[in-house]
C-alpha cells in the first residue's frame, strides 16, 4: 500500500515531513492500495487575496457580527440611528479593528492581528481546533485560548467553545469524571457538640422488614458525627416530632439548629411548633 502526494506547488523538506505525518494518521481499509492526497501550500497571506474571490455578505439578513465595523472602515459610514455619544463609543470600539485587503482583523492585547470570523467560519474553526488532526479535545477555556493563538477572533468565542466541548461526544465518553460540586460549598460551623443535627429520611424500602417497617429516619450530629436512626412503618408529622423530642432533645439536650432537606415530611405544623417551643432554628 502506498500513498501518492500531489503537491501544489513543490514544498520543502519540512512540508514533506508534515505530509508524511498526516499520511500516517489516515484511516484506510485493508483492501485499498492507493490513496491520492492533495496538499496545497498557500504562498500568499489572506489579506493579499483579491476582494472578488472573497464570498461574504456584509450587509443583509445573513450579515456577520462585524458588518458595521467593516462598513465604517471601508466606506466611513456609521451605523444608522446612532446618537452623538454612541458614535464616540463606536469609533473607540472600531479602533481595535483594521481592514487589510478586504479582510477585517482585530488587534489583540499583545498587538497581533486576529482574523475576524463569522458564524459559519467560527463553527468550522472550533471543530477543527478541538477534534481535528492536531486537536487534543481540551476544555472550553483552553480551546478558546488556543483559537486566539491560532489567529482567530469573534466576540463569543469563549462561550461557543465551552458549549461545543459540553456537546462533544468523545469528551463525554473518554473525559475524566468531574467530582467537583455543581455549586460552591458553604461550610457549616458547629460551636460545641450536639448543637447542630441533620435529619434525613430513607425510604420507601421494598421489601419491608419483618415488622412492616418501610422507612428509616436518621439524624447526624455535625460535631461528633454521632448517628441516631430508627425504623418507621409510616411517616407522619407526629412521628417526626416524636423522634426529635425523644431521641435528640431528651437524650442530648436542646440543640441550637436542626437542618433538613426541606421535604414535606419535615415542613409541617407539629415540627414547627416543637422548634418554636424550644427555640430551635429549623432550616
C-alpha positions as CSV (number, residue, x, y, z in Angstrom):
1,X,0.0,0.0,0.0
2,X,1.3,3.4,-0.9
3,X,0.0,7.0,-0.8
4,X,0.5,9.4,-3.6
5,X,1.0,13.1,-2.7
6,X,0.2,15.7,-5.3
7,X,1.9,19.0,-4.3
8,X,0.8,22.4,-5.5
9,X,3.4,23.9,-5.7
10,X,6.5,21.9,-4.7
11,X,7.2,22.1,-1.0
12,X,10.4,21.9,1.1
13,X,11.7,19.1,3.3
14,X,9.8,20.3,6.3
15,X,6.5,20.3,4.4
16,X,7.3,16.8,3.2
17,X,7.8,15.6,6.7
18,X,4.5,17.1,7.7
19,X,2.7,15.4,4.8
20,X,4.3,12.1,5.9
21,X,3.0,12.6,9.4
22,X,-0.5,13.4,8.1
23,X,-0.4,10.4,5.8
24,X,0.4,8.1,8.8
25,X,-2.7,9.3,10.5
26,X,-5.1,8.4,7.7
27,X,-7.5,5.5,8.2
28,X,-7.6,3.2,5.2
29,X,-9.3,-0.1,4.6
30,X,-7.2,-3.3,4.1
31,X,-8.3,-3.7,0.5
32,X,-7.2,-0.2,-0.5
33,X,-3.7,0.0,-2.1
34,X,-3.7,3.6,-3.5
35,X,-4.9,6.8,-1.9
36,X,-4.3,10.2,-3.7
37,X,-3.8,13.0,-1.2
38,X,-3.9,16.6,-2.4
39,X,-1.8,19.1,-0.4
40,X,-2.0,22.8,-1.2
41,X,0.5,25.3,0.1
42,X,-0.6,28.9,0.5
43,X,2.2,31.2,-0.6
44,X,0.3,34.5,0.0
45,X,-1.3,35.7,3.2
46,X,-5.1,36.0,3.5
47,X,-5.0,39.8,3.3
48,X,-3.5,39.7,-0.2
49,X,-6.5,37.8,-1.6
50,X,-8.5,39.8,-4.1
51,X,-11.8,41.0,-2.9
52,X,-13.6,39.4,-5.9
53,X,-12.6,35.9,-4.6
54,X,-14.0,36.6,-1.1
55,X,-17.6,35.4,-0.5
56,X,-19.0,37.3,2.4
57,X,-22.4,39.0,2.7
58,X,-21.5,42.2,4.6
59,X,-25.0,43.8,4.5
60,X,-28.1,41.7,4.6
61,X,-30.1,39.2,6.7
62,X,-27.0,36.9,6.9
63,X,-24.6,39.7,7.8
64,X,-21.8,38.8,10.2
65,X,-21.3,40.5,13.6
66,X,-18.6,42.8,12.3
67,X,-20.7,44.3,9.5
68,X,-20.9,47.8,11.0
69,X,-17.1,47.9,11.7
70,X,-16.5,46.7,8.1
71,X,-18.7,49.3,6.5
72,X,-17.2,52.0,8.8
73,X,-13.6,51.1,7.9
74,X,-14.3,50.5,4.2
75,X,-16.8,53.3,3.4
76,X,-16.6,55.5,6.6
77,X,-20.3,55.1,7.1
78,X,-21.7,54.9,10.7
79,X,-24.5,52.5,11.7
80,X,-28.0,54.1,11.4
81,X,-29.7,55.8,14.3
82,X,-26.7,56.5,16.5
83,X,-26.6,59.4,18.9
84,X,-23.5,61.6,19.3
85,X,-22.3,59.8,22.4
86,X,-22.9,56.4,20.8
87,X,-20.8,57.4,17.8
88,X,-17.9,58.2,20.1
89,X,-18.2,54.8,21.7
90,X,-18.5,53.2,18.3
91,X,-15.3,54.9,17.0
92,X,-13.5,53.8,20.1
93,X,-14.6,50.2,19.5
94,X,-13.7,50.4,15.8
95,X,-10.2,51.5,16.6
96,X,-9.5,47.9,17.6
97,X,-10.2,46.7,14.1
98,X,-8.3,47.2,10.8
99,X,-9.0,46.3,7.2
100,X,-6.3,44.7,5.1
101,X,-7.1,43.6,1.5
102,X,-10.8,43.3,2.2
103,X,-10.3,41.2,5.3
104,X,-11.1,42.6,8.7
105,X,-8.8,41.9,11.6
106,X,-9.0,42.6,15.4
107,X,-5.9,43.8,17.3
108,X,-5.2,41.5,20.2
109,X,-3.9,42.7,23.6
110,X,-0.4,41.7,22.5
111,X,-0.6,43.7,19.2
112,X,-1.2,40.7,16.9
113,X,-3.8,40.8,14.2
114,X,-6.6,38.3,14.7
115,X,-8.8,37.4,11.7
116,X,-12.5,38.0,12.4
117,X,-14.7,35.1,11.7
118,X,-18.4,34.9,11.0
119,X,-20.7,32.3,12.5
120,X,-20.1,29.6,9.8
121,X,-16.3,30.1,9.9
122,X,-16.3,30.1,13.7
123,X,-18.1,26.8,13.9
124,X,-15.6,25.2,11.4
125,X,-12.6,26.7,13.3
126,X,-13.9,25.4,16.7
127,X,-14.5,21.9,15.3
128,X,-11.1,21.8,13.5
129,X,-9.1,23.0,16.5
130,X,-10.9,20.8,19.1
131,X,-11.2,17.5,17.2
132,X,-9.1,18.0,14.0
133,X,-5.9,16.2,13.1
134,X,-4.0,18.2,15.8
135,X,-6.9,18.5,18.2
136,X,-6.5,17.4,21.7
137,X,-10.1,17.6,23.0
138,X,-9.2,20.2,25.6
139,X,-11.6,22.1,27.9
140,X,-13.7,25.1,26.8
141,X,-11.4,27.9,28.1
142,X,-8.3,26.2,26.8
143,X,-9.9,25.8,23.4
144,X,-10.8,29.5,23.3
145,X,-7.2,30.5,24.2
146,X,-5.9,28.1,21.5
147,X,-8.2,29.7,18.9
148,X,-6.7,33.1,19.9
149,X,-3.2,31.8,19.5
150,X,-4.2,30.3,16.1
151,X,-5.1,33.8,15.0
152,X,-8.9,33.9,15.1
153,X,-11.4,36.1,16.9
154,X,-15.1,36.6,17.4
155,X,-16.9,38.1,20.4
156,X,-18.5,35.0,21.8
157,X,-15.6,32.6,21.3
158,X,-15.3,31.5,24.9
159,X,-19.0,30.8,25.3
160,X,-19.1,29.0,22.0
161,X,-16.0,26.9,22.8
162,X,-17.5,25.9,26.2
163,X,-20.8,24.9,24.7
164,X,-19.1,22.9,21.9
165,X,-17.0,21.0,24.5
166,X,-20.1,20.2,26.5
167,X,-21.7,18.7,23.4
168,X,-18.6,16.8,22.2
169,X,-19.5,13.0,22.2
170,X,-15.8,12.0,22.5
171,X,-15.2,14.2,25.5
172,X,-18.3,12.8,27.3
173,X,-17.2,9.2,26.6
174,X,-13.5,9.5,27.4
175,X,-13.3,12.6,29.7
176,X,-12.4,12.4,33.3
177,X,-15.2,12.3,35.8
178,X,-15.9,15.6,37.4
179,X,-16.1,15.2,41.2
180,X,-16.4,18.9,42.0
181,X,-19.8,20.1,43.2
182,X,-22.0,22.0,40.9
183,X,-22.4,24.8,43.4
184,X,-19.9,26.4,45.8
185,X,-19.8,24.6,49.2
186,X,-21.0,26.5,52.3
187,X,-19.1,25.5,55.4
188,X,-21.2,24.6,58.5
189,X,-19.7,25.7,61.8
190,X,-20.6,23.8,65.0
191,X,-19.5,25.7,68.1
192,X,-20.0,22.7,70.5
193,X,-21.0,19.0,70.5
194,X,-24.7,18.2,70.0
195,X,-25.6,21.7,69.0
196,X,-26.5,21.0,65.3
197,X,-28.3,18.0,63.9
198,X,-29.1,17.0,60.4
199,X,-32.2,14.9,59.7
200,X,-32.8,12.7,56.8
201,X,-35.5,10.2,55.7
202,X,-34.7,6.9,53.9
203,X,-37.4,5.0,52.1
204,X,-39.7,3.7,50.9
205,X,-37.8,0.4,51.4
206,X,-39.1,-2.5,49.3
207,X,-39.4,-5.2,50.5
208,X,-40.2,-4.0,54.0
209,X,-38.8,-5.6,57.2
210,X,-40.3,-8.5,59.2
211,X,-42.2,-6.0,61.4
212,X,-43.5,-4.0,58.4
213,X,-41.1,-1.1,58.6
214,X,-40.7,0.7,55.3
215,X,-38.8,3.9,56.3
216,X,-35.8,4.9,58.3
217,X,-35.3,8.3,59.9
218,X,-31.7,9.2,60.6
219,X,-30.1,12.1,62.5
220,X,-26.4,13.0,62.3
221,X,-24.6,15.3,64.8
222,X,-22.3,17.6,62.8
223,X,-19.6,18.0,65.5
224,X,-19.0,14.4,66.7
225,X,-20.6,12.7,63.6
226,X,-22.8,10.7,66.0
227,X,-25.7,9.0,64.2
228,X,-29.2,8.0,65.5
229,X,-31.6,6.0,63.4
230,X,-35.0,4.3,64.0
231,X,-37.3,2.4,61.6
232,X,-40.8,3.7,60.9
233,X,-43.8,2.0,59.5
234,X,-45.5,5.2,58.3
235,X,-44.1,8.7,58.1
236,X,-46.2,11.3,59.8
237,X,-45.6,14.7,61.3
238,X,-46.3,13.2,64.8
239,X,-43.6,10.5,64.2
240,X,-41.0,13.2,63.1
241,X,-41.7,15.5,66.1
242,X,-41.7,12.5,68.5
243,X,-38.3,11.4,67.2
244,X,-36.8,14.9,67.7
245,X,-38.2,15.1,71.2
246,X,-37.3,11.6,72.4
247,X,-34.1,10.8,70.6
248,X,-32.4,14.2,70.4
249,X,-33.8,16.7,73.0
250,X,-34.3,14.2,75.8
251,X,-31.0,12.4,75.2
252,X,-28.5,15.1,74.2
253,X,-30.2,18.4,75.3
254,X,-31.8,21.1,73.3
255,X,-29.9,21.8,70.0
256,X,-29.4,25.2,68.5
257,X,-30.1,24.2,64.9
258,X,-31.8,21.3,63.1
259,X,-31.0,21.0,59.3
260,X,-33.3,19.1,56.9
261,X,-33.7,18.9,53.2
262,X,-37.0,20.9,53.4
263,X,-39.0,17.9,52.4
264,X,-42.7,17.6,53.0
265,X,-42.1,15.3,56.0
266,X,-40.1,17.9,57.9
267,X,-42.1,21.0,56.8
268,X,-45.3,20.7,58.9
269,X,-47.0,22.4,61.8
270,X,-46.0,20.0,64.5
271,X,-42.3,20.2,63.8
272,X,-42.5,23.9,63.5
273,X,-44.4,24.2,66.9
274,X,-41.8,21.9,68.5
275,X,-38.9,24.0,67.2
276,X,-40.6,27.3,68.3
277,X,-41.3,25.9,71.8
278,X,-37.6,25.0,72.5
279,X,-36.3,28.0,70.4
280,X,-34.6,25.7,67.9
281,X,-33.6,27.1,64.5
282,X,-35.0,24.9,61.7
283,X,-33.5,25.3,58.3
